């Protein structure tokens, strides 16, 4: 209900009376005031004027449940949200709470132990990005889980725009620099997935990076010169994640393949692949129906389903 009160205020550029909010939501004016008071405690500045009502004049740059849900159009992803001011990783929180409903989302203002692919660290500065994990419970086999990562990549690209592309399988880049990483983990039996945690970290309003990583990292702000409302970015991400995730569950990766290929910067590039404990080079020529990367090498065609793939011109690979 608090989210619905916020939505009414956000849609109006004029004062909205408590009586009008009460009528629209079917609650008492005392209940309206209770929700207004709660919103104020979360950092929203709401002017209250006798005989005129309430006016939203400022929204905090803070990820909030209300802020995210006000932009959600999903059926289940993000309908239950767990917020943390600080945690080690949101993936860990999702795994600790794996009994929660399918589509539950765990999001933090900052992570102290953020992880990227292959055990690398991931910086998660407070107040600058969207660091979240979706808990998913699909009825699929472990061999199909990598496709959830690919679907998440499409969701990120659509949510952030800015000519972002996917570096197969789990990085989102703008130009030659990384703006988002995706880390998918699972709990599974031999032929059955118990649950998946899909962690997504987007550099949204980061203004600069240490010189050590500046050559390979960027943010939405750096690329556009504009600051973004992180709640809106998170909501758009979750909306798109549900869209592509549902499509995958209904029709398999084949239903996403064409769009994925159009958004994949890896294709038609020279790549270096750690394949069967050896490093081989070649040209990425296709993504197959199951989401594997097809690479043409001097020794023939190889099918890459996992591992380290470096793309010439991305992150300094020459």
LUMVEX-932456 format. One line per 10 residues: number of its first residue (from 0); for each residue x, y, z of N, C-alpha, C. Coordinates in Angstrom, 3 decimals. Atoms other than C-alpha are relative to their C-alpha. Last residue first. Layout:
NUM = X Y Z X Y Z X Y Z ~ ...
//
This chain:
317 = -0.510 -0.411 1.322 45.490 -7.521 -28.361 0.357 -1.232 -0.820 ~ -0.532 1.159 0.699 43.336 -8.172 -25.266 0.387 0.440 -1.408 ~ -1.425 -0.074 0.287 43.016 -4.754 -23.581 0.596 -1.230 -0.669 ~ -0.810 0.074 -1.210 39.708 -5.274 -21.847 1.502 -0.061 -0.306 ~ 0.814 -0.153 -1.211 38.012 -5.914 -25.221 0.899 -0.238 1.212 ~ 0.505 -1.366 -0.093 39.988 -5.288 -28.435 -0.856 0.273 1.226 ~ -0.968 -0.995 0.434 40.466 -8.982 -29.254 -0.639 1.394 0.032 ~ 0.316 -0.516 1.330 37.944 -10.947 -27.244 1.018 1.070 -0.375 ~ -0.454 -1.379 0.156 38.924 -13.119 -24.296 -0.218 0.425 -1.441 ~ -0.050 -0.417 1.397 36.944 -16.261 -23.480 0.391 1.467 -0.052
307 = -0.444 -1.375 0.178 37.513 -18.040 -20.166 0.105 0.317 -1.486 ~ -1.425 -0.300 0.020 35.529 -21.205 -19.640 0.271 1.461 -0.283 ~ -0.414 -0.725 -1.198 32.107 -22.589 -20.429 1.487 0.298 -0.136 ~ 1.173 -0.135 -0.867 30.080 -24.142 -23.246 0.320 0.735 1.286 ~ -0.365 -0.442 -1.342 32.646 -23.752 -26.032 -1.272 0.211 0.829 ~ 1.251 -0.459 -0.621 32.090 -25.767 -29.225 0.310 0.308 1.462 ~ 0.228 0.451 -1.366 35.231 -26.165 -31.295 -1.278 0.637 0.535 ~ 1.061 -0.668 -0.756 35.609 -26.049 -35.081 -0.067 -0.564 1.412 ~ 1.390 0.368 0.217 38.875 -27.083 -36.715 -0.953 0.775 0.892 ~ 0.157 1.454 -0.079 42.587 -27.194 -35.997 -1.438 -0.460 -0.196
297 = -0.829 0.581 1.062 43.309 -23.638 -37.159 -0.116 -1.518 -0.032 ~ -1.434 -0.069 -0.265 40.408 -22.538 -34.988 0.762 -0.613 -1.174 ~ -0.764 0.627 1.069 36.741 -21.728 -35.700 1.487 0.206 0.270 ~ -1.255 -0.665 0.351 34.843 -20.998 -32.514 0.723 -0.813 -1.068 ~ -0.662 0.801 1.024 31.210 -21.826 -31.804 1.218 0.767 -0.503 ~ -0.760 -0.815 0.938 29.956 -20.363 -28.530 0.747 -0.913 -0.969 ~ -1.449 0.186 0.026 27.320 -22.479 -26.793 0.639 0.897 -1.057 ~ -0.714 -1.131 -0.584 23.820 -21.069 -26.237 1.506 -0.137 0.017 ~ -0.014 0.176 -1.451 21.849 -24.290 -26.753 0.799 1.101 0.696 ~ 1.366 0.010 -0.524 20.802 -23.474 -30.320 -0.071 -0.183 1.510
287 = 0.903 1.059 0.440 24.331 -22.505 -31.306 -1.315 0.012 0.750 ~ 0.554 0.466 -1.275 26.082 -19.160 -31.021 -0.995 -1.083 -0.382 ~ 1.437 0.234 -0.201 28.218 -18.519 -34.099 -0.297 -0.263 1.473 ~ 0.813 -0.081 1.214 31.525 -17.600 -35.724 -1.488 -0.192 0.235 ~ 1.343 0.377 -0.450 33.923 -16.792 -32.911 -0.962 0.191 -1.168 ~ 1.023 -1.003 0.284 37.317 -16.701 -34.604 -1.360 -0.516 0.456 ~ 0.799 0.232 1.191 40.342 -18.583 -33.344 -0.984 1.132 -0.199 ~ 0.502 -1.218 0.622 42.821 -18.894 -30.530 -0.778 -0.352 -1.261 ~ 0.018 0.054 1.464 43.505 -21.761 -28.164 -0.555 1.311 -0.529 ~ 0.431 -1.258 0.599 44.555 -21.812 -24.535 0.101 -0.101 -1.508
277 = -0.958 -0.589 0.928 44.661 -25.283 -23.013 -0.560 1.306 -0.534 ~ -1.243 -0.332 -0.701 42.948 -26.636 -19.927 1.101 0.525 -0.918 ~ -0.571 1.273 -0.444 40.150 -28.190 -22.012 1.416 0.193 0.537 ~ 0.854 1.103 0.415 39.505 -24.810 -23.655 0.701 -1.315 0.340 ~ -0.563 1.077 -0.822 40.848 -21.528 -22.320 -0.936 -1.187 -0.172 ~ 0.870 0.832 -0.833 39.745 -19.436 -25.264 0.826 -0.983 0.811 ~ -0.905 0.929 -0.671 41.388 -16.528 -27.078 -0.827 -0.754 1.020 ~ 0.109 0.255 -1.425 39.116 -14.743 -29.505 1.107 -0.936 0.468 ~ -1.056 0.931 -0.384 39.185 -13.118 -32.913 -0.023 -0.145 1.515 ~ -1.232 -0.572 -0.545 35.841 -11.447 -33.499 1.024 -1.114 0.224
267 = -0.816 -0.499 1.118 32.926 -12.445 -35.733 1.266 0.721 0.465 ~ 0.111 0.621 1.308 30.706 -12.870 -32.680 0.819 0.733 -1.056 ~ -1.009 1.047 0.190 32.002 -11.643 -29.338 -0.011 -0.571 -1.409 ~ -1.204 -0.619 0.555 30.042 -8.381 -29.383 1.070 -1.031 -0.314 ~ -1.224 0.636 -0.489 26.783 -10.289 -28.874 1.228 0.565 -0.701 ~ -0.544 -0.788 -1.108 23.655 -8.128 -29.206 1.339 -0.527 0.516 ~ -0.063 -1.409 0.400 22.535 -9.345 -32.622 0.668 0.865 1.059 ~ -1.079 -0.139 0.978 23.441 -12.899 -31.610 0.152 1.453 -0.448 ~ -1.279 0.088 -0.709 21.242 -12.656 -28.521 1.159 0.238 -0.965 ~ -0.216 -1.272 -0.689 18.299 -11.418 -30.552 1.331 -0.010 0.734
257 = -0.214 -1.057 0.990 18.601 -14.375 -32.913 0.281 1.345 0.654 ~ -1.281 0.090 0.702 19.098 -16.904 -30.103 0.251 1.159 -0.967 ~ -0.776 -1.211 -0.300 16.308 -15.904 -27.761 1.214 0.138 -0.909 ~ 0.909 -1.146 0.153 13.660 -18.398 -28.943 0.702 1.328 0.260 ~ 0.195 -0.243 1.429 16.384 -21.020 -29.489 -0.889 1.216 -0.236 ~ -0.891 -1.087 0.434 17.234 -20.638 -25.803 -0.189 0.332 -1.476 ~ -1.418 0.296 0.090 14.201 -22.705 -24.893 0.825 1.164 -0.511 ~ -0.405 0.427 1.342 10.543 -22.145 -25.741 1.475 -0.313 -0.158 ~ 1.090 0.449 0.870 8.558 -21.643 -22.533 0.510 -0.635 -1.291 ~ 0.675 1.146 -0.602 11.385 -21.496 -20.010 -1.068 -0.571 -0.919
247 = -0.896 1.151 -0.009 13.465 -19.244 -22.271 -0.694 -1.240 0.547 ~ -0.124 0.420 1.400 10.567 -16.877 -22.926 0.899 -1.223 -0.111 ~ 1.236 0.703 0.363 9.818 -16.729 -19.216 0.091 -0.552 -1.420 ~ -0.001 1.257 -0.758 13.452 -15.822 -18.477 -1.241 -0.829 -0.340 ~ -0.878 0.940 0.689 13.501 -13.218 -21.240 0.045 -1.355 0.697 ~ 0.395 0.188 1.405 10.457 -11.339 -19.959 0.845 -1.072 -0.675 ~ 1.150 0.901 0.018 11.275 -11.885 -16.268 -0.434 -0.294 -1.438 ~ -0.448 1.332 -0.390 14.730 -10.406 -16.759 -1.165 -0.980 -0.036 ~ -0.571 0.654 1.176 13.251 -7.480 -18.674 0.505 -1.400 0.311 ~ 1.054 0.169 1.001 10.996 -6.443 -15.821 0.517 -0.771 -1.212
237 = 0.834 1.124 -0.428 13.784 -7.095 -13.310 -1.145 -0.252 -0.975 ~ -0.766 1.238 0.088 16.221 -4.860 -15.191 -0.871 -1.202 0.344 ~ -0.055 0.353 1.412 13.624 -2.145 -15.656 0.771 -1.300 -0.213 ~ 1.335 0.438 0.418 12.933 -2.163 -11.921 0.001 -0.429 -1.463 ~ 0.262 1.326 -0.569 16.630 -2.033 -11.034 -1.343 -0.543 -0.461 ~ -0.867 0.950 0.711 17.249 0.879 -13.414 -0.261 -1.417 0.494 ~ 0.579 0.189 1.329 14.233 2.721 -12.004 0.825 -0.979 -0.817 ~ 1.221 0.790 -0.157 15.438 2.215 -8.440 -0.627 -0.303 -1.354 ~ -0.351 1.418 -0.097 18.895 3.395 -9.499 -1.214 -0.894 0.216 ~ 0.710 0.434 -1.204 17.643 6.764 -10.700 0.181 -1.511 0.104
227 = 1.190 0.833 0.150 20.280 7.635 -13.268 -0.612 -0.308 1.355 ~ 0.254 0.811 -1.189 22.873 10.402 -13.462 -1.331 -0.728 -0.175 ~ 1.252 -0.204 -0.739 23.802 11.604 -16.931 -0.048 -0.898 1.226 ~ -0.069 -1.310 -0.643 27.160 12.075 -18.668 -1.241 0.320 0.811 ~ 1.074 -0.909 0.433 26.222 9.189 -20.962 0.114 1.414 0.537 ~ 0.306 0.098 1.425 29.192 6.815 -20.929 -0.994 1.048 -0.474 ~ -1.184 -0.358 0.776 30.614 7.834 -17.567 -0.318 0.021 -1.494 ~ -0.255 -1.438 -0.131 27.159 7.786 -15.983 1.179 0.438 -0.856 ~ 1.020 -0.684 0.793 26.278 4.319 -17.315 0.227 1.513 0.032 ~ 1.313 -0.071 -0.648 29.539 3.059 -15.906 -0.976 0.689 -0.943
217 = 0.714 -1.246 0.234 32.945 1.956 -17.204 -1.323 -0.043 0.745 ~ 1.314 -0.152 -0.647 35.593 -0.672 -16.572 -0.612 1.347 -0.336 ~ 0.911 1.073 0.383 38.539 -1.993 -18.624 -1.397 0.118 0.612 ~ -0.127 0.332 1.424 41.016 0.888 -18.776 -0.991 -1.082 -0.442 ~ 0.680 -0.983 0.843 39.792 2.289 -15.462 0.063 -0.373 -1.478 ~ 1.084 0.643 0.744 40.782 -0.913 -13.616 -0.703 0.943 -0.969 ~ -0.251 1.431 0.207 44.210 -0.058 -12.206 -1.085 -0.669 -0.836 ~ -0.740 0.160 1.255 43.649 3.656 -12.676 0.222 -1.461 -0.353 ~ -1.441 -0.023 -0.212 41.037 3.525 -9.933 0.699 -0.289 -1.316 ~ -0.575 1.249 -0.493 37.557 4.095 -11.290 1.490 0.209 0.257
207 = -1.358 0.306 0.430 35.494 7.225 -11.824 0.434 -1.330 0.605 ~ -0.577 -1.145 0.708 31.991 8.686 -11.565 1.413 -0.265 -0.498 ~ -1.418 -0.102 -0.352 30.082 5.501 -10.687 0.647 1.099 -0.838 ~ -0.408 -1.403 -0.153 26.401 6.261 -11.336 1.451 0.171 0.455 ~ 0.988 -0.976 0.456 25.254 2.914 -12.732 0.558 1.425 0.055 ~ -0.592 -1.287 -0.359 27.916 0.227 -12.589 -0.901 1.096 -0.561 ~ -0.070 -1.037 1.034 25.635 -2.815 -12.860 0.645 1.252 0.574 ~ -0.561 -1.245 -0.536 26.093 -5.981 -10.791 0.179 1.011 -1.111 ~ -0.246 -1.007 1.035 23.872 -8.978 -11.527 0.511 1.269 0.662 ~ -0.488 -1.270 -0.521 23.719 -12.169 -9.461 0.372 0.946 -1.130
197 = -0.547 -0.758 1.126 21.562 -15.032 -10.712 0.374 1.390 0.503 ~ -0.127 -1.388 -0.414 20.943 -17.524 -7.931 0.730 0.729 -1.124 ~ -1.060 -0.778 0.628 19.570 -20.799 -9.269 0.049 1.351 0.686 ~ 0.207 -1.437 0.170 17.501 -23.359 -7.405 1.214 0.610 -0.686 ~ 0.774 -0.397 -1.179 17.010 -27.080 -6.921 -0.324 1.489 -0.055 ~ -0.437 -1.219 -0.664 18.071 -27.959 -10.449 -0.896 0.274 1.200 ~ 1.034 -0.944 -0.408 17.466 -31.558 -11.460 0.611 1.197 0.722 ~ 0.854 -0.341 1.140 19.394 -34.250 -13.318 -1.057 1.047 0.332 ~ -0.565 0.438 1.273 22.389 -34.976 -11.116 -0.838 0.476 -1.184 ~ -0.246 1.435 -0.040 21.110 -32.867 -8.219 0.547 -0.383 -1.382
187 = 0.644 0.959 0.881 21.397 -29.108 -8.193 0.323 -1.435 0.368 ~ 0.028 1.189 -0.842 22.198 -25.947 -6.296 -0.772 -1.034 -0.798 ~ 1.164 0.866 -0.166 23.129 -23.204 -8.704 0.215 -1.043 1.081 ~ -0.378 1.193 -0.751 25.321 -20.200 -9.350 -1.239 -0.852 0.206 ~ 1.089 0.941 -0.246 25.031 -17.407 -11.908 0.547 -1.244 0.700 ~ -0.537 1.216 -0.613 27.421 -14.454 -11.845 -1.169 -0.899 0.395 ~ 1.054 0.922 -0.414 26.631 -11.570 -14.196 0.652 -1.265 0.545 ~ -0.387 1.400 -0.056 28.899 -8.575 -14.692 -1.151 -0.838 0.525 ~ 0.802 0.917 -0.825 28.007 -5.082 -15.816 0.574 -1.401 -0.063 ~ 0.925 -0.796 -0.809 29.626 -1.985 -17.318 -0.805 -0.878 0.952
177 = 1.050 0.746 -0.696 32.717 -3.601 -18.839 -0.846 0.912 0.874 ~ -0.091 0.023 -1.455 34.764 -1.573 -21.306 -1.231 -0.636 0.644 ~ -0.932 1.060 -0.393 35.541 -1.993 -25.011 0.097 -0.156 1.509 ~ -1.282 -0.156 0.672 32.576 -0.063 -26.377 0.890 -1.166 0.374 ~ 0.306 -1.152 0.843 29.917 -0.501 -23.738 1.327 0.375 -0.652 ~ -0.997 -1.023 0.290 30.237 -3.969 -22.274 -0.625 1.152 -0.781 ~ 0.641 -1.001 0.848 28.007 -6.500 -20.559 0.997 1.137 -0.179 ~ -0.392 -1.395 -0.199 29.782 -9.576 -19.263 -0.801 0.894 -0.942 ~ 0.594 -0.639 -1.183 28.358 -13.079 -18.781 0.488 1.415 0.292 ~ 1.439 0.191 -0.229 28.730 -15.361 -21.807 -0.619 0.961 1.009
167 = 0.397 1.341 -0.406 29.781 -14.032 -24.193 0.930 -0.523 1.079 ~ -1.212 0.776 0.253 30.621 -10.337 -24.264 -0.294 -1.398 0.552 ~ -0.359 1.121 -0.854 27.144 -8.857 -24.456 1.322 -0.597 -0.458 ~ -0.021 1.292 0.662 26.495 -5.417 -25.878 0.478 -1.071 0.969 ~ -0.682 1.069 -0.727 25.605 -1.948 -24.603 -0.134 -1.311 -0.772 ~ -0.724 0.848 0.949 24.598 0.659 -27.153 0.814 -1.089 0.700 ~ -1.347 -0.557 0.172 23.641 3.012 -24.312 0.879 -0.848 -0.918 ~ -0.196 -0.667 1.279 20.599 0.833 -23.442 1.457 0.374 -0.211 ~ -0.901 -1.152 -0.091 20.458 0.097 -19.711 0.201 0.720 -1.322 ~ 0.277 -0.904 -1.119 17.419 -2.169 -19.399 0.872 1.245 -0.035
157 = 1.241 -0.734 0.252 17.577 -3.773 -22.851 -0.256 1.023 1.097 ~ -0.153 -0.861 1.178 21.229 -4.683 -22.429 -1.251 0.824 -0.257 ~ -0.822 -1.161 -0.362 20.660 -5.966 -18.894 0.121 0.952 -1.177 ~ 0.784 -0.861 -0.883 17.777 -8.230 -19.919 0.778 1.259 0.373 ~ 0.945 -0.743 0.839 19.771 -9.631 -22.844 -0.816 0.979 0.838 ~ -0.773 -0.950 0.788 22.558 -10.568 -20.456 -0.878 0.832 -0.905 ~ -0.256 -1.160 -0.857 20.057 -12.142 -18.067 0.806 1.058 -0.747 ~ 1.254 -0.758 -0.049 18.884 -14.446 -20.869 0.173 1.261 0.839 ~ 0.143 -0.647 1.303 22.496 -15.523 -21.442 -1.277 0.839 -0.052 ~ -0.981 -1.082 0.070 22.970 -16.220 -17.736 -0.148 0.767 -1.311
147 = 0.571 -1.048 -0.849 19.749 -18.248 -17.716 0.944 1.204 0.031 ~ 0.908 -0.807 0.828 21.138 -20.183 -20.687 -0.680 1.101 0.813 ~ -0.773 -1.070 0.640 24.027 -21.356 -18.515 -0.877 0.898 -0.859 ~ -0.094 -1.171 -0.872 21.488 -23.255 -16.424 0.772 1.144 -0.640 ~ 0.681 -1.146 0.605 20.563 -25.637 -19.234 0.198 1.300 0.779 ~ -0.663 -0.354 1.255 23.047 -28.405 -18.406 -0.612 1.229 -0.657 ~ -1.206 -0.814 -0.227 21.820 -28.408 -14.796 0.682 0.444 -1.289 ~ -1.158 0.807 -0.384 18.405 -29.662 -15.977 1.200 0.915 0.216 ~ -0.925 0.314 1.081 15.322 -27.452 -15.952 1.140 -0.870 0.514 ~ 0.003 1.454 0.135 12.222 -26.940 -13.826 0.867 -0.425 -1.163
137 = 0.530 0.544 1.252 13.095 -23.388 -12.925 0.014 -1.520 -0.003 ~ 0.226 1.429 -0.201 13.498 -22.121 -9.369 -0.646 -0.619 -1.237 ~ 0.869 0.594 1.012 14.994 -18.637 -9.486 -0.091 -1.507 0.187 ~ 0.115 1.416 -0.346 16.457 -16.438 -6.750 -1.031 -0.623 -0.939 ~ 1.335 0.589 0.113 17.359 -13.090 -8.307 0.086 -1.487 0.323 ~ 0.060 1.409 0.362 20.494 -11.344 -7.080 -1.449 -0.443 -0.047 ~ 1.150 0.824 -0.401 21.203 -7.645 -6.868 0.143 -1.432 -0.466 ~ -0.617 1.285 -0.355 23.900 -4.970 -6.965 -1.111 -0.914 0.505 ~ 1.078 0.944 -0.304 22.653 -1.857 -8.746 0.657 -1.356 0.189 ~ 0.377 1.026 0.962 25.291 0.824 -8.631 -1.238 -0.767 0.401
127 = -0.383 -0.279 1.383 26.598 4.026 -7.113 -0.509 -1.002 -1.021 ~ 0.767 -1.060 0.640 25.193 4.416 -3.624 0.286 0.229 -1.464 ~ 1.290 -0.410 -0.545 27.867 2.389 -1.879 -0.626 1.113 -0.842 ~ 0.021 -1.207 -0.825 30.678 1.099 -4.064 -1.414 0.387 0.424 ~ 1.410 -0.361 -0.132 30.394 -2.513 -5.293 -0.134 1.239 0.884 ~ 0.213 -1.175 -0.834 33.809 -3.546 -6.603 -1.469 0.383 -0.008 ~ 0.870 -0.947 0.703 33.851 -7.074 -8.001 -0.266 1.163 0.942 ~ 0.775 -0.925 -0.806 36.619 -9.490 -7.048 -0.847 0.913 -0.868 ~ -0.550 -1.348 -0.081 37.671 -12.346 -9.296 -0.879 0.875 0.888 ~ -0.521 -0.356 -1.310 36.603 -15.884 -8.464 0.599 1.380 0.120
117 = -1.257 0.703 -0.286 36.238 -17.144 -12.035 0.672 0.500 1.275 ~ -0.191 1.351 0.525 33.502 -14.590 -12.794 1.386 -0.531 0.376 ~ 0.213 0.071 1.427 32.983 -11.629 -10.524 0.178 -1.435 -0.454 ~ -0.768 0.949 0.803 32.539 -11.600 -6.781 -0.369 0.128 -1.467 ~ 0.542 0.229 1.329 31.508 -8.857 -4.385 0.897 -0.885 -0.851 ~ -0.733 1.117 0.603 32.946 -9.321 -0.924 -0.510 -0.340 -1.376 ~ -1.385 -0.009 -0.472 32.040 -6.114 0.907 0.831 -1.094 -0.641 ~ -0.458 1.344 -0.312 28.859 -5.498 -1.046 1.468 0.076 0.421 ~ -1.414 0.288 0.247 27.142 -2.114 -1.032 0.296 -1.440 0.368 ~ -0.610 -1.288 0.326 23.611 -0.710 -1.216 1.485 -0.182 -0.278
107 = -0.784 -0.680 -1.030 22.348 -4.275 -1.359 0.491 1.349 -0.491 ~ -0.699 -1.163 0.539 19.705 -6.257 -3.235 0.684 0.768 1.125 ~ -0.849 -0.434 -1.103 18.165 -9.696 -2.799 0.894 1.113 -0.542 ~ -1.170 -0.778 0.381 15.278 -10.549 -5.130 0.712 0.518 1.245 ~ -0.417 -0.921 -1.064 12.654 -13.265 -4.725 1.308 0.675 -0.415 ~ 0.034 -1.388 0.438 11.594 -14.722 -8.084 0.360 1.004 1.078 ~ -0.597 -0.176 1.319 10.645 -18.172 -6.788 -0.124 1.471 -0.418 ~ 0.711 0.261 1.262 9.543 -17.844 -3.189 0.852 0.225 -1.243 ~ 0.912 -1.089 0.339 11.934 -18.053 -0.209 -0.607 -0.239 -1.380 ~ 1.380 0.476 -0.188 13.412 -21.450 0.691 -1.025 1.087 -0.314
97 = 0.477 0.693 1.198 16.732 -20.393 -0.846 -1.413 -0.565 0.141 ~ 1.463 -0.104 -0.078 17.301 -17.856 1.920 -0.660 -0.710 -1.180 ~ 0.406 0.183 -1.395 20.974 -18.543 2.640 -1.511 -0.026 0.153 ~ -0.214 1.416 -0.325 21.542 -19.003 -1.089 -0.417 -0.299 1.436 ~ 1.021 0.781 0.702 19.955 -15.607 -1.789 0.138 -1.481 0.325 ~ 1.258 -0.206 -0.698 22.061 -13.950 0.907 -1.123 -0.805 -0.674 ~ -0.016 0.751 -1.258 25.193 -15.504 -0.538 -1.308 0.138 0.750 ~ 0.141 1.424 0.328 24.322 -14.253 -4.025 -0.013 -0.850 1.266 ~ 1.435 0.285 0.075 23.765 -10.792 -2.526 -0.239 -1.447 -0.433 ~ 0.504 0.073 1.370 27.411 -10.738 -1.527 -1.489 -0.310 0.028
87 = -1.168 0.483 0.740 29.234 -9.692 1.639 -0.345 -0.130 -1.484 ~ -0.116 1.452 -0.153 26.429 -7.504 2.945 1.230 -0.452 -0.768 ~ -1.333 0.538 0.299 25.707 -3.830 3.496 -0.027 -1.502 0.201 ~ -0.850 -1.181 0.106 22.523 -1.749 3.591 1.412 -0.430 -0.385 ~ -1.118 -0.013 -0.944 20.615 -4.903 2.791 0.786 1.294 -0.199 ~ -0.942 -1.101 0.113 17.180 -5.132 1.159 1.075 -0.087 1.074 ~ -0.770 -0.070 -1.234 15.163 -8.322 0.627 1.086 1.052 -0.192 ~ -1.328 -0.603 0.045 12.504 -8.028 -2.067 0.615 0.022 1.389 ~ -0.497 0.029 -1.371 9.420 -10.148 -2.724 1.454 0.451 -0.047 ~ 1.200 -0.250 -0.804 7.542 -9.238 -5.900 0.292 -0.181 1.492
77 = -0.044 -1.264 -0.727 10.922 -8.867 -7.541 -1.229 0.298 0.824 ~ -1.363 -0.418 -0.313 10.337 -11.596 -10.122 -0.009 1.388 0.648 ~ -0.572 0.616 -1.198 6.751 -12.819 -9.797 1.420 0.455 0.325 ~ 0.945 0.875 -0.680 4.279 -11.339 -12.271 0.594 -0.556 1.300 ~ -0.206 1.446 0.003 6.422 -8.418 -13.338 -1.138 -0.751 0.682 ~ 1.165 0.514 0.720 5.380 -4.852 -14.177 0.024 -1.532 -0.012 ~ 0.095 1.405 0.401 7.694 -3.212 -11.662 -1.282 -0.303 -0.764 ~ -0.262 0.145 1.430 8.314 0.550 -11.609 -0.122 -1.420 -0.512 ~ 0.824 -0.982 0.713 6.718 1.394 -8.247 0.216 -0.092 -1.509 ~ 1.318 0.553 0.311 8.182 -1.860 -6.953 -0.894 0.985 -0.741
67 = -0.074 1.041 1.026 11.717 -0.545 -7.212 -1.395 -0.455 -0.405 ~ -0.502 -0.578 1.233 11.144 2.720 -5.370 0.077 -1.008 -1.129 ~ 1.054 -0.784 0.640 8.956 1.087 -2.772 0.450 0.544 -1.342 ~ 1.026 0.922 0.487 11.551 -1.563 -1.992 -1.100 0.754 -0.721 ~ 1.051 0.317 -0.964 14.254 1.050 -1.736 -0.993 -0.973 -0.616 ~ 0.827 1.097 0.470 17.581 1.713 -3.452 -0.997 -0.364 1.094 ~ -0.147 1.186 -0.826 18.802 5.090 -2.332 -0.917 -1.079 -0.540 ~ -0.803 0.896 0.835 19.316 8.246 -4.288 0.347 -1.222 0.831 ~ -1.398 0.255 -0.369 16.510 9.839 -2.307 0.702 -0.908 -1.004 ~ -0.157 1.431 -0.210 13.350 11.117 -4.010 1.459 -0.285 0.300
57 = -1.332 0.588 0.126 12.561 14.799 -3.603 -0.066 -1.497 0.259 ~ -0.958 -0.966 0.541 9.568 17.144 -3.941 1.408 -0.591 -0.150 ~ -1.317 0.627 -0.012 6.619 14.782 -3.501 0.999 0.944 -0.657 ~ -0.758 -0.176 1.242 3.599 16.962 -2.769 1.371 -0.632 0.166 ~ -1.399 0.431 -0.016 0.924 16.212 -0.185 0.641 0.196 -1.375 ~ -0.384 1.402 0.065 -2.426 17.794 0.613 1.504 -0.204 -0.006 ~ -0.534 0.244 1.339 -3.899 21.203 -0.187 0.441 -1.456 -0.155 ~ 1.008 -0.288 1.030 -6.183 22.044 2.729 0.518 -0.168 -1.431 ~ 1.410 0.091 -0.385 -3.238 22.055 5.132 -0.895 0.467 -1.125 ~ 0.614 -1.321 -0.160 0.103 21.704 3.369 -1.486 -0.170 0.289
47 = 1.388 0.151 -0.453 2.333 18.629 3.631 -0.559 1.391 0.276 ~ 0.590 -1.186 -0.635 5.567 18.623 1.633 -1.449 -0.287 0.356 ~ 1.393 -0.190 0.400 7.087 15.225 0.964 -0.563 1.186 0.765 ~ 0.451 -1.287 -0.528 10.839 14.723 1.056 -1.381 0.275 -0.577 ~ 0.824 -0.781 0.920 11.592 11.033 0.597 -0.385 1.311 0.679 ~ -0.755 -1.021 0.711 14.446 9.812 2.772 -0.780 0.787 -1.028 ~ -0.891 0.643 0.957 13.144 6.494 4.061 0.744 1.009 -0.859 ~ -1.078 0.622 -0.779 11.636 8.134 7.168 1.013 -0.687 -0.910 ~ -0.900 -1.062 -0.461 9.629 10.388 4.853 1.186 -0.590 0.758 ~ -0.762 -0.437 1.165 8.152 7.329 3.146 1.007 1.088 0.383
37 = -0.985 1.044 0.276 7.098 5.925 6.521 0.887 0.401 -1.175 ~ -1.021 -0.085 -1.050 5.384 9.183 7.460 1.101 -1.021 -0.246 ~ -0.792 -1.198 0.302 3.513 9.215 4.151 1.152 0.129 0.991 ~ -0.874 0.354 1.116 2.392 5.629 4.815 0.873 1.188 -0.412 ~ -0.964 1.000 -0.482 1.035 6.520 8.249 0.994 -0.362 -1.104 ~ -1.048 -0.708 -0.733 -0.590 9.657 6.854 1.073 -0.965 0.498 ~ -0.787 -0.756 0.981 -2.502 7.585 4.307 1.162 0.694 0.700 ~ -0.885 0.979 0.625 -3.604 5.210 7.062 0.888 0.667 -1.051 ~ -1.024 0.307 -1.003 -4.993 8.136 9.028 1.011 -0.998 -0.565 ~ -0.982 -1.072 0.099 -6.786 9.264 5.881 1.117 -0.198 1.028
27 = 0.300 -1.198 -0.772 -8.513 5.895 5.838 1.073 1.057 -0.191 ~ -0.527 0.073 -1.362 -8.073 3.380 3.026 -0.328 1.299 0.726 ~ 0.965 0.650 -0.881 -9.900 2.697 -0.230 0.508 -0.202 1.401 ~ -0.527 1.256 -0.524 -6.899 3.424 -2.409 -0.958 -0.732 0.933 ~ -0.577 0.826 1.056 -8.330 6.116 -4.666 0.423 -1.381 0.501 ~ 1.065 0.473 0.897 -10.600 7.560 -1.975 0.546 -0.962 -1.052 ~ 0.851 0.909 -0.765 -7.855 7.802 0.653 -1.080 -0.612 -0.892 ~ -0.766 1.243 -0.106 -5.489 9.351 -1.880 -0.822 -1.059 0.718 ~ -0.041 0.603 1.320 -8.160 11.936 -2.711 0.765 -1.318 0.021 ~ 1.333 0.524 0.299 -8.883 12.650 0.968 -0.011 -0.701 -1.352
17 = 0.114 1.269 -0.698 -5.185 13.002 1.710 -1.337 -0.656 -0.287 ~ 0.583 -0.012 -1.343 -5.113 15.697 -0.924 -0.021 -1.394 0.610 ~ 1.080 0.986 0.014 -2.703 15.556 -3.818 -0.553 -0.090 1.416 ~ 0.370 0.588 -1.285 -0.521 18.621 -4.334 -1.165 -0.965 -0.191 ~ 0.740 -0.903 -0.879 0.591 19.145 -7.914 -0.265 -0.694 1.335 ~ -0.909 -1.132 -0.224 3.164 17.521 -10.203 -0.678 1.076 0.846 ~ 0.587 -1.342 -0.054 1.295 14.220 -9.910 1.070 1.062 0.214 ~ 0.707 -0.296 1.248 2.399 10.754 -11.040 -0.579 1.407 -0.048 ~ -0.959 -0.117 1.102 5.036 10.444 -8.318 -0.671 0.397 -1.306 ~ -0.761 -1.239 -0.149 2.509 11.193 -5.570 0.957 0.206 -1.173
7 = 0.933 -1.111 0.202 0.126 8.491 -6.765 0.737 1.327 0.074 ~ 0.309 -0.085 1.427 2.983 5.997 -7.118 -0.929 1.161 -0.310 ~ -1.132 -0.627 0.675 4.168 6.735 -3.583 -0.287 0.171 -1.488 ~ 0.035 -1.422 -0.394 0.731 5.942 -2.165 1.110 0.750 -0.727 ~ 1.090 -0.609 0.772 0.720 2.707 -4.174 -0.166 1.470 0.348 ~ -0.458 -0.179 1.377 4.131 1.762 -2.795 -1.066 0.681 -0.846 ~ -0.913 -1.143 -0.028 2.896 2.335 0.754 0.502 0.308 -1.416 ~ 0.826 -1.211 0.000 0.000 0.000 0.000 0.864 1.266 0.000
//
